[in-house]
Amino acid sequence: MIEEIRRKIQRQEYEYSLHAAEQSVLRRIARREVEEALECGAVIEDYPSDKYGPSCLVLGYTKGGRPLHIPCTHPVRDRVKIITVYVPDPGEWVDFQKRSPQ
C-alpha cells in the first residue's frame, strides 16, 4: 500500500482535505515536508473499515528530520486524500510509531 501512496505522491495525484489544509497552515507544515515524509514513510496503523472509507496513518520524516503523522486515504481512489497532518506528541507515542500505554 505504501508503494502506491508514494507513486501517487510523486505523480502529484493527491489532495488535501479542508481540515488538512487548515491544520498544515496552523502547524506550519509545508507541502514539501508532507511530500518528503510520505516518500520515505511507513504505514503504522491501518483503518480498512473507517466510516468515511479505508484510510491509514503514515509516519514519515522530512529531510530535516521532523517526524510527521499523515492520516490519508488508501490509494484505491484516483487521488490520495491527505486527511490531516501533525507532528506526533512524544508523550503519546513510543518512537512515534506505537501509541503509549495509558
SULKAVEN-V345544 format. One record per helix or strand of 2 or more residues. SS is the DSSP state (~ for helix, > for strand). FROM is the first residue (numbers start at 0). LEN is the number of residues. If there is no record, write none. Layout:
[[SS | FROM | LEN] [SS | FROM | LEN]]
//
This chain:
[[~ | 1 | 9] [> | 13 | 3] [~ | 17 | 9] [~ | 30 | 10] [> | 41 | 6] [> | 54 | 7] [> | 66 | 7] [> | 79 | 3] [> | 92 | 2] [> | 97 | 2]]
//
